[in-house]
Amino acid sequence: MKKIGICALTAAFMLGVSGITSIAVENKAMEAATATIREGIVAEDVNLAGFSRIEAKAAIEARVEEIKNTPIILNAAGGNTVRTTAGELGVIWVNPEIIDEALVLGDAGDVVTRYKLLKDMENGGIDLHIEIEPDKAMIKDIIEEYCVRYDKKVVNTSLKRDDGSFQIIEGTLGYATNVDATVDRIYDFLSNEWDHYETSIDLVVEDVQPAGDTDELMQLTDLLGTFTTSYKSSGTARAVNVANGCKLINGTTLYPGEEFSTLAKITPFTLANGYQSAGSYSNGLVVESIGGGICQVSSTLYNAVLRAELSVTERHNHSMIVSYVEPSDDAAIAEDAGTDFRFVNNLDHPIYIEGITADKTITFNIYGIETRDPAHSVEFESEILEEVVPEGDAILTEGQYPLGYVSVQSAHTGYSARLWKIVKENGVETGREIVNKSTYKAVQRTAIVGVATTNQEAQRAVITAVGTGDLEHVRAVINQYTQPRVAVDQGEED
């Protein structure tokens, strides 16, 4: 059977002494609105003989639906395969004009052209090509959702510091799907080469070589920045969280241009990941949460990063002031809010981050190759612009606690502050710039008062007392009805 596409048909119609234009073919097709297709004409094995335009269209559309359901096997990275269909890759029929061409085959053109086409119909027939075209956006969605999961992340050559000396940890090769190149490959194959039967297509998978030069890494012995904070007043759970977060960051090698995300490094905040429940800030209160206290880790790292003069790309202050660093020296993080501390290695060489906890202190050291002039030094100065002392108490009733329960959290003074970076050469100040500006909320002393009781008179009396805003009066009313169960909870800061 002779296969022929729309381009070949048009060319055939244009042969002869007088020829025939595409407009003429179109006009001829319109005249043949009630005509049927000759014997010997098929479209991808769909016999169109005797079909009207409407019948031929329905028959080819049915074949197109079969094509859409045809399995396509995508050969992904690591020898893995993803099974999809042509329809899921967005294929559509793009040459419906073959129906009009089929209706005039053997009737259009000069005598020689008609004769040749009629002979082709008699001798095996003419097979019209159904042209399809996939959707690049749908192809990309399939690749990104189902194929790139098989990529293997490269592990760069890195350092490990033990007992004051560095050791090299060799990197491992990775491989990654080139999404754009893969989309183009699939699109071109399905549009131009595919026979519309089950097939497989190799994705464009490229090796990713590990970064790192052993000789260079062994030179990362200069201390570029260091900072230490204390958590001696912390309870056991908070101390565990600080030590755990520090351990997860310790040993990081960051190459030039790479960005460090604190959240990516230390999350999830779960028991399985080494965290415990401790106090953290939430809506002006100290509440228990898994990972409470972790912001001391990010804040300590922030100060070491500043002293190494790396490029900070994301930093947030706490909602309320913390005591382990000066105002504007902090860097708050929160997994649920997506609040992160991030920075980029803007140096010409890799850096190594060492995290140490001992005697309830946490220290971050950033090592690298020192390229700054020995006369150059930086200092940081916290400046308080405004101080807001909260007045009065905030007293809240809570039905889940019994009458007599009182939990008190200390007031928090509000601050507006900014952090200055001071540059010195040979000990003489040569410049200063503002690093950040921070605002911390003023929060009243807050008391949670339990009101759960079967004594409605006592409950009404306590609720009325709460309305006065006088905590001592509330306690006096509670004493009239019960021995108070007072839980004074100053709360640990985040």
Residue pairs with C-beta under 8 A, 6 or more apart in sequence:
1 42
1 124
1 125
1 126
1 127
2 120
2 123
2 124
2 125
2 126
2 127
3 126
3 127
3 129
4 12
4 126
4 127
4 128
4 129
5 95
5 128
5 129
5 131
6 95
6 97
6 98
6 101
6 128
6 129
6 131
9 98
9 101
9 105
9 128
10 22
10 25
10 101
12 109
12 113
12 116
12 117
13 20
13 25
13 104
13 108
13 109
13 113
14 20
14 21
14 109
15 109
15 110
15 112
15 113
16 109
16 110
16 111
16 112
16 113
17 110
18 110
19 109
19 110
20 108
20 109
20 110
24 108
25 100
25 101
25 104
25 108
26 100
28 104
28 107
28 108
29 100
29 101
29 103
29 104
32 103
32 104
32 107
33 53
34 52
35 52
35 103
36 50
36 51
36 52
36 103
37 48
37 49
37 50
37 51
37 56
37 102
37 103
37 105
38 49
38 105
38 106
38 121
39 49
39 50
39 121
40 49
40 120
40 121
40 122
40 124
40 125
40 126
41 48
41 49
41 102
41 105
41 121
41 125
41 126
41 128
42 48
42 49
42 125
42 126
42 127
42 128
43 56
43 59
43 60
43 63
43 98
43 102
43 127
43 128
43 129
43 130
44 63
44 127
44 128
44 129
44 130
44 196
45 127
46 59
46 60
46 62
46 63
48 56
48 59
48 60
48 102
48 128
51 59
53 99
53 100
53 103
56 99
56 102
56 103
57 96
57 99
60 93
60 96
60 98
60 99
60 130
61 93
63 130
64 92
64 93
64 130
64 132
67 86
67 91
67 130
67 132
67 196
68 85
68 86
68 87
68 91
69 85
69 86
69 87
70 85
70 86
70 196
70 197
70 198
70 199
71 83
71 84
71 85
71 198
72 83
72 84
72 85
72 86
72 89
72 190
72 198
72 199
72 200
72 201
73 81
73 82
73 83
73 198
73 199
73 200
73 201
74 81
74 82
74 83
74 84
74 142
74 143
74 146
74 147
74 186
74 200
74 201
74 203
75 81
75 200
75 201
75 202
75 203
76 82
76 147
76 150
76 177
76 203
76 205
77 147
77 150
77 151
77 152
77 175
77 176
77 177
77 203
77 205
78 150
78 152
78 175
80 150
81 200
82 142
82 146
82 147
84 142
84 146
86 132
86 134
86 190
86 196
88 138
88 142
89 134
89 135
89 138
89 139
89 142
89 186
89 190
90 134
90 135
90 136
90 137
90 138
90 139
91 132
91 133
91 134
91 135
91 190
92 132
92 133
92 135
93 130
93 131
93 132
94 131
94 132
94 133
95 129
95 130
95 131
98 128
98 129
98 130
101 128
102 128
105 117
105 121
105 126
106 114
106 117
106 118
106 121
107 114
108 114
109 117
117 126
120 126
130 196
131 191
132 190
132 191
132 194
132 196
133 190
133 191
134 186
134 187
134 190
134 191
136 183
136 187
139 182
139 183
139 186
139 187
140 179
140 183
143 177
143 179
143 182
143 183
143 203
144 179
147 177
147 182
147 203
148 176
148 177
148 179
150 177
151 174
151 175
151 176
151 177
151 205
152 173
152 174
152 175
152 176
153 174
154 171
154 172
154 173
154 174
154 176
154 208
154 209
154 210
154 211
155 171
155 172
155 174
155 210
156 171
156 210
156 211
156 212
156 253
156 255
157 168
157 169
157 170
157 171
157 210
157 211
157 212
157 213
157 214
157 217
157 253
158 168
158 169
158 171
158 212
158 217
158 251
158 253
159 166
159 167
159 168
159 169
159 217
159 220
159 251
159 253
159 352
160 166
160 167
160 168
160 169
160 251
161 167
161 251
161 352
161 354
161 367
166 217
166 218
166 220
166 221
166 352
168 214
168 217
168 218
170 210
171 210
171 211
171 212
172 210
173 207
173 208
173 209
173 210
174 207
174 208
174 210
175 205
175 206
175 207
175 208
176 205
176 206
176 208
177 203
177 204
177 205
177 206
178 204
178 205
178 206
181 204
182 203
182 204
185 201
185 202
185 203
185 204
186 201
189 201
211 255
212 253
212 255
212 350
216 349
216 350
216 369
217 253
217 350
219 349
219 369
220 349
220 350
220 351
220 352
220 367
220 368
220 369
221 367
222 367
222 368
222 369
222 370
223 365
223 366
223 367
224 307
224 308
224 309
224 351
224 366
224 367
224 368
224 370
225 304
225 305
225 306
225 307
225 308
225 309
225 310
225 365
225 366
226 304
226 307
226 363
226 364
226 365
226 366
227 300
227 301
227 303
227 304
227 307
227 363
227 364
228 300
228 361
228 362
228 363
229 296
229 299
229 300
229 303
229 324
229 325
229 361
229 362
230 324
230 360
230 361
231 238
231 239
231 242
231 293
231 296
231 324
231 360
231 361
231 362
232 359
232 360
232 361
233 492
234 242
234 278
234 293
234 360
234 492
235 278
235 492
236 276
237 276
237 277
237 278
237 292
237 293
238 278
238 279
238 292
238 293
238 492
239 293
239 360
240 274
240 275
240 276
240 278
241 275
241 276
241 278
241 291
241 292
241 293
241 294
242 293
242 294
242 296
242 297
242 357
242 362
243 357
243 362
244 266
244 273
244 274
244 275
245 266
245 291
245 294
245 297
245 298
246 297
246 355
246 356
246 357
246 362
246 364
247 274
247 355
247 357
248 265
248 266
248 274
249 262
249 265
249 266
249 297
249 301
249 353
249 355
249 364
250 353
250 354
250 355
250 356
251 352
251 353
251 354
251 355
252 260
252 265
252 352
252 353
253 350
253 351
253 352
253 353
254 260
254 345
254 350
254 351
254 352
254 353
255 345
255 350
256 345
256 346
256 347
256 348
256 349
256 350
257 344
257 345
257 346
258 344
258 345
259 313
259 342
259 343
259 344
260 342
260 343
260 344
260 345
260 353
261 340
261 342
262 297
262 298
262 301
262 331
262 333
262 340
262 341
262 342
263 333
263 335
263 338
263 340
263 341
264 340
266 294
266 297
267 273
267 335
268 335
269 275
269 289
269 290
269 291
269 294
269 335
270 290
271 290
275 290
275 291
275 294
276 290
277 288
277 289
277 290
277 292
278 288
278 289
278 291
278 292
278 293
278 492
279 286
279 287
279 288
279 289
279 292
279 293
279 491
279 492
279 493
279 494
280 286
280 287
280 288
280 289
280 291
280 292
280 293
280 294
280 295
280 494
281 287
281 318
281 319
281 320
281 332
281 493
281 494
282 289
284 319
284 320
284 412
284 441
284 443
284 446
285 409
285 443
285 446
285 491
286 409
286 489
286 490
286 491
286 492
286 493
286 494
291 335
292 492
292 494
293 492
293 493
293 494
294 333
294 494
295 318
295 322
295 330
295 331
295 332
295 333
295 494
296 322
296 324
296 362
296 494
297 355
297 362
298 331
298 332
298 333
298 341
299 322
299 324
299 325
299 329
299 330
299 331
299 332
300 325
300 362
300 363
300 364
301 331
301 341
301 353
301 355
301 364
302 312
302 315
302 329
302 330
302 331
302 341
303 325
303 329
303 364
303 380
304 364
304 365
304 366
305 312
305 343
305 366
306 312
306 378
306 380
306 421
306 435
307 366
307 378
307 380
308 351
308 366
308 368
309 372
309 378
310 343
310 344
310 345
310 346
310 347
310 351
310 366
311 343
311 344
311 345
311 346
312 341
312 342
312 343
313 342
313 343
313 344
314 340
314 341
314 342
315 331
315 341
315 342
315 436
316 331
316 332
316 333
316 339
316 341
317 328
317 330
317 331
317 332
317 436
317 438
317 439
317 440
318 330
318 332
318 440
318 494
319 332
319 440
319 441
320 412
320 440
320 441
320 443
320 493
321 327
321 412
321 413
321 414
321 415
321 440
322 330
322 493
322 494
323 493
324 493
326 382
326 417
327 382
327 384
327 415
327 417
327 438
327 440
328 382
328 383
328 417
328 418
328 419
328 435
328 436
328 437
328 438
329 380
329 382
329 419
330 438
331 341
332 339
332 341
332 494
333 339
333 340
333 341
345 351
347 368
347 369
347 371
348 369
348 371
349 368
349 369
349 371
350 368
351 366
351 367
351 368
352 366
352 367
352 368
353 364
353 365
353 366
353 367
354 364
354 365
354 366
354 367
355 362
355 363
355 364
356 362
356 363
356 364
356 365
357 363
373 425
375 425
375 426
376 423
376 424
376 425
377 423
377 424
377 425
377 427
378 421
378 422
378 423
378 424
379 421
379 422
379 424
380 419
380 420
380 421
380 422
380 435
381 419
381 420
381 422
382 417
382 418
382 419
382 420
383 417
383 418
383 419
383 420
384 415
384 416
384 417
385 415
385 416
385 417
385 418
386 414
386 415
386 416
387 413
387 414
387 415
388 413
388 414
388 415
388 442
389 413
389 414
389 442
390 411
390 412
390 413
390 414
390 442
390 443
390 444
390 445
391 444
392 444
392 469
393 444
393 445
393 446
393 447
393 469
393 470
393 471
394 443
394 444
394 445
394 446
394 447
395 446
395 447
395 449
395 466
395 469
395 471
395 474
396 446
396 447
396 448
396 449
396 466
397 449
397 450
397 451
397 462
397 463
397 466
398 405
398 448
398 449
398 450
398 451
399 450
399 451
399 452
400 450
400 452
401 407
401 448
401 449
401 450
401 451
401 452
402 450
402 452
402 453
402 485
403 450
403 451
403 452
403 453
403 455
403 458
403 459
403 462
403 478
403 481
403 482
404 450
404 478
404 481
404 482
404 483
404 484
404 485
405 448
405 449
405 450
405 484
405 485
405 486
405 487
406 447
406 448
406 449
406 450
406 474
406 475
406 478
406 484
406 485
406 486
406 487
406 488
407 447
407 448
407 487
407 488
407 489
408 445
408 446
408 447
408 448
408 471
408 488
408 489
408 490
409 445
409 446
409 447
409 489
409 490
409 491
410 445
410 490
410 491
411 442
411 443
411 444
411 445
411 446
412 440
412 441
412 442
412 443
413 442
414 439
414 440
414 441
414 442
414 443
415 438
415 439
415 440
416 437
416 438
416 439
416 440
417 437
417 438
417 439
417 440
418 434
418 435
418 436
418 437
418 438
419 434
419 435
419 436
419 437
419 438
420 432
420 433
420 434
420 435
421 432
421 433
421 434
421 435
422 429
422 431
422 432
423 429
423 430
423 431
423 432
424 430
445 471
447 471
447 474
449 462
449 466
449 474
449 478
450 485
451 459
451 462
451 463
453 459
453 481
453 482
455 481
458 480
458 481
458 482
461 477
461 480
461 481
462 474
462 477
462 478
462 481
464 477
465 473
465 474
465 476
465 477
465 478
466 474
468 474
475 484
475 486
478 484
